[in-house]
Amino acid sequence: MPAAEVEDRDWQRLDKWLWCARFMKARSDCASLVGEGAVRINRQPTEKAHARLRVGDILTVAIRDDVRVLRVLSLATRRGPAPEARSLYEEIA
């Protein structure tokens, strides 16, 4: 089975998921955000854009002056419209 098929079924690159979930306009911007240390997966800091993200993971994302905590509900199959992107996660208060 090709690696891309396994990736999209069991896990997904963090930068790709953030881009599909529409946190930034460009995937390279998502990779930079992660590289700056602005994202945590399950409370663990990561600076690796290729970090593996799975359904059920909790993300803490600091963008500008805002910190958002999210639960990953599903992996992305594509970068679709905003309503589809919002279905990938739920906000945790």
N, C-alpha and C positions, 0 to 999 in steps of 0.2 A: 504494500500500500504506500503511495507517495506520502512524503512527510507533510505536505500541505493539507492532505485529507485528514491525517491524524491530528494535526494542529487545530483545524477548524472544528473537529468533533469533540476532542477531549480537553483541549486548552487552546489559548490564543495569546499571541504576543501582546504585552501590555500597551505598547504604542499603537498597534493596529486597532485594538479594542477601543481605546480612548478616541481615536480618530473616527471610527464607525459610530461611536456614541456621541459624536459631535462636540467634544470638549474644546477642540481647536480646529481651525480651518484646514491646516495641512498636517499630514502625518509626521513630517519632520519637526513641526512645532510640538507635537505630542512627545516625540522622542527627546526633544530639548527640555521639555517640562519634567520628564522623568529624570533626565541627566542632571538637572539642577537639584534633585532631591525633594521635589514638591509632591511626590506620590508615595504612599505607604500601602502595602498589601498585608492585610491581617495584622496591622500595627507594626509591621517590619519595614523599615526604610529600604528603598531600593533606588538605585541610580542606573539600573539596566533596562533599557527599552525593550529588550527581548525577554524580560521576566515572564514566566508562565502564569497566565490568569485563568482561573477555573470558575465555573458556576458556584455561587455560594461565598466566594471571597468577598471580603470587606475592603473597600478602597477609601483612603483618606486622600483627597486631592486639594492642594492649595493653589488656587488660581487668583492672581492679583491680590485683593484684600479679602477674599472669600475662602473659607474652608468648607468643603463638602464631604460628607461621609455617605458612601453608597454600598449597597449590596448588589453584586452581580447576579442578575436573574437568568441571563442567557448570553451565549457567545454570538458574535455578529457574523452574518453570512455575507453582508455587503454594507456599504455606507449609504443608507437610504434616507428618506425624508425624516424630519424632526420627530414626528409621532412614533415612527419605527425605532429611532434611536433611543427615545425615552423608555421604550419597552424593554431595553436591555438591562435596566437597573432600577432600583428603588432608593429613594433618599431615606436616610436614617436621621431622625431628629437628634 
